[in-house]
Structure formats: structure tokens, C-alpha cells
Amino acid sequence: MTIPAEQQRARGRRGSMLRAVLAIVVVAALLAAGLVATIGALNRTVYSAGGFVEQYLDALARGDTVGALALGGVMPDTADLTAWGLTDEAAGDLPQTLLRASVLGGLDNIELASATATAATDDETAQTVVFDFDLNGTASSMVFTVERAGTFAGVFHAWRFTVSPLAVLQVSVLHERSFTVNDLTLDTRAHSAADAPATFSTSAAYLAFAPNRYEFKHESAMLTAKKATVRVTAAGPTAVEVDAVPNEAMVSQVQSELNKFLDACATQTVLQPTSCPMSFPIDDRIDGAPAWSITAYPPVTLTAGELSFEMVSTDGLAHIVVEVQSLFDGDINIRDEDVPFTMGLSVVVQPSGALAIQLH
């Protein structure tokens, strides 16, 4: 039986439509499978725990402090401070002066070393992540702890730091109040109460990025501290000590002031110059005015005490020439003698930079 041409055409159209529908279904299935695979791949890489930490490290390497601080859990909370033993601090009270791009640098060759579930969990929602990197040319590593923080766009994993990756630099400046870190000069008393008493040594704590290398020093007209390099590759407190000691200029100025004082003593034409360390007591009668001179000035050496820099009692040598008449027989003779003496002093660098010297 011959099928009419119209029916044949209708059957052909239905077959073509069925094939088209099947093709669409297959393509849609492939696209869905590809999308699922892509989402899975992104959640294992870019949106993984390691990918999240890498965003933080990459931001530090680029000096993008805003981007680094915007990541979840970067700023420490009360729980972090308690865990670090900083129970007397409040996160909002810690100066954020060092959370700036100008103190960053030298972080490169960032590579994920490992990412494993933390010991407290048996799933992937909390992980310990270790990254290797070069810090100013030195191979280093740092451990981070992160946890899932839901999803975004409905499918991608979101993460946050379980423990803040920031450091707290606890800086003690001995015998001074200011210091320089990575070319940024700070004053430890900038965040102190206005009525806080002045102290010989000062200290302050600052939030800082980790990992990073910090170089501390002090250089002023009278005091110098040796450079101290601190490599911070762990969150939490790091103690730093800046020991500011008298430099050559300060010792020279103190020596000059001491010499002037002794020279002034030598102008007094008495056997015991007032408020001066030398004296020449005799029982005979003076016939003429004594003439003093300084043969050897005590050499100034300063060491730190509790409240000031100290020069311990140090030997000096004066010389006296005086004509005396014996009370016993009336003979007149010239006493031309060296007179040993000792003296010390205390000195403080005032906020103005001037020296306050106390002789003793």
C-alpha cells in the first residue's frame, strides 16, 4: 500500500523534532554535568580552604591591605586575644598603625604545602592549611586554621579564619619612647592616657600582618639602637625589644658638660671649691690664693640604670699650686701637687632632646 506523500512528510517532521529534542536533552545534560564538574573543581581549588588562604597571602604579596583585611576572620576577636593570653587587651584598643602597605614586602613563591581536616573534626568543614613561601629570600612557612562559612551564589564554598592570622607585636623600647619599624617611626606613648606618668622605658602592642619581616631600630641625636630583624610567621604575640643606648654624640656632650663643670671648679681660688669633687685640706696658713687646674678629666661611660643613664664614680685628677706658711715655725713653701678625686653622674634625655645631667 502506498503511503500518501502528505503522511510521509508529517512523519519526517515528527522524526526531526524528536531528534532535535533528544539533541537538546543531551546537550543540556552535558552542560549540567560540565557545570557541576566546574563548580566542583572551583570548590576544590579557588574556593577551597587553601584557595581562601592563598587569597590572603596574595593580597599581602601585592600590598593590598584592604583586600587582606576584608577576608573573614582576619581581624582578631576577644576569643583570639584570650587564646593568645592578651586578656587585658581589647581588639579595638590595639593600634592598627602597622596594618598598612608601606610595611609589607618580600613575600613571594607562595605554594600550598598541605590542607587537612583539623583534629577536632572528621569532615572538611574545618581545615589546617600550611603554605610555603619565600620571605625576603628565606624559605619559610606558616600554619593557618580555617572553617566553612556557608556558601555564596548558592554553590561556592565560603571560608573564614578560625584563628586570626594577624600578629601582635609587643614592642618594648628600652630607655626611649620612639622606634622605627620598616622605615615607619612610631611613638609608644601615642596611645597612652594623656596623664600617664613619664617612664624611662616604654612599651606598646600593635596589630601587624603575618607573615612578614619587620626591621626595628632607633636613631636619634643622642640614642641609637642596633637593628633587630624579626621574622613573623605565626599568629599571635611576638615580643620585640629595642635597646636604645647612648651614642657617641651623647657621650661626647656629657663629657663636654662634665669638663666645663670641672673647669669652673678650677676657677675657685679656695682649698675646697664649692659643690666640687676635689679638695685640699691643710692645717697651715695659706699665703696667697690657691690655683687649681684639671690634669685628667674622668672619662664618661654611660650604662642604663632604672631611671636614667649612669656614670659610676670615676677617677679624675686635679692639680693645685698654693703657697702656705707653717704655723709651727713660720716657714713658707709652695705646695705643688696632684689631687685625685672621684665623681659620677646621672643623665636623662628629655622629650625635647636636651640632656638633664645630675652630678654626684
C-alpha positions, 0 to 999 in steps of 0.5 A: 500500500502506498503511503500518501506523500502528505503522511510521509512528510508529517512523519519526517517532521515528527522524526526531526523534532524528536531528534532535535529534542533528544539533541537538546536533552543531551546537550543540556545534560552535558552542560549540567554535568560540565557545570557541576564538574566546574563548580566542583573543581572551583570548590576544590581549588579557588574556593577551597580552604587553601584557595581562601588562604592563598587569597590572603597571602596574595593580597599581602604579596601585592600590598593590598591591605584592604583586600587582606583585611576584608577576608573573614576572620582576619581581624582578631576577636576577644576569643583570639586575644584570650587564646593568645593570653592578651586578656587585658587587651581589647581588639579595638584598643590595639593600634592598627598603625602597622596594618598598612602597605608601606610595611609589607614586602618580600613575600613571594613563591607562595605554594600550598604545602598541605590542607587537612581536616583539623583534629577536632573534626572528621569532615572538611568543614574545618581545615589546617592549611600550611603554605610555603613561601619565600620571605625576603629570600628565606624559605619559610612557612606558616600554619593557618586554621580555617572553617566553612562559612556557608556558601555564596551564589548558592554553590561556592564554598565560603571560608573564614579564619578560625584563628586570626592570622594577624600578629601582635607585636609587643614592642618594648623600647628600652630607655626611649619612647620612639622606634622605627619599624620598616622605615615607619617611626612610631611613638609608644606613648601615642596611645597612652592616657594623656596623664600617664606618668613619664617612664624611662622605658616604654612599651606598646602592642600593635596589630601587624600582618603575618607573615612578614619581616619587620626591621626595628631600630632607633636613631636619634641625636643622642640614642641609637639602637642596633637593628633587630630583624624579626621574622613573623610567621605565626599568629599571635604575640611576638615580643620585640625589644629595642635597646636604645643606648647612648651614642657617641654624640651623647657621650661626647656632650656629657663629657663636654658638660662634665669638663666645663663643670670641672673647669669652673671648679678650677676657677675657685681660688679656695682649698675646697671649691664649692659643690666640687669633687676635689679638695685640699685640706691643710692645717697651715696658713695659706699665703696667697690664693690657691690655683687649681687646674684639671690634669685628667678629666674622668672619662664618661661611660654611660650604662642604663640604670632604672631611671636614667643613664649612669656614670659610676664614680670615676677617677679624675685628677686635679692639680693645685699650686698654693703657697702656705706658711707653717704655723709651727715655725713660720716657714713658707713653701709652695705646695705643688701637687696632684689631687685625685678625686672621684665623681659620677653622674646621672643623665636623662634625655628629655622629650625635647632632646636636651640632656638633664645631667645630675652630678654626684 
